[in-house]
């Protein structure tokens, strides 16, 4: 009996983890939970990426369900307190696990999840996730890597509650090899996932600097009123600027270093781009981005 009580108490404690999430209203139809400009750790427990909800009329559209089962469940509780209605669909903007490990919560409710076909090639659902290694056990409880049930490898347009939802499958490698942008033309709102960071230095690790810049130029040409990234709480079109100017300058500096015959070690040491040094995660990301850009660009002219 005593052990049953201990077990029940432990289970209650595990399922009782709370992030303290509060939705922010972006416009009449869109709410987001904005993550902190940090890397995942046992303090933020993965609450460092954005998760957004669109009111389609009779149903919610979910853009990135967040980093854990507990996060997704709590965000859903908060959003349905605003308007009680079911979820139509969950969209995963890309394969990085801070954005989609909440899938399991929605799948357990019978809601479909859509993501790029890159999930098939790039995510091994039996591997231990970065998130599991870096956040607390309590926050990660009930989380397991659940892949999208619908895979997308080209543009597609959905009509849900008579609203048009355009899915743009970025056909070049940008932030990753499978980025999906979600555009709601009537609401003039574009969700860009991690093609846009506006409160921290972007991560080029799994991306391609040329494809990424080209994708940002496409977004700038679309110029919708609301542009929401995967990290950062800027919600207007100038939210593109930080990522765009950082990547443009990075490419120019690295190209120059290559043209001058500088080796990669020297480029990493000397390309500092001081105007970005006060942007979040500069110390953690910048020199790795120089290295990644160098490796991409040194082959570009071959
Ligand atoms: Zn990402």
Boltz pocket constraint, residues with backbone or C-beta under 6 A from the ligand:
constraints:
  - pocket:
      binder: B
      contacts: [[A, 94], [A, 96], [A, 175], [A, 194], [A, 230]]
      max_distance: 6.0
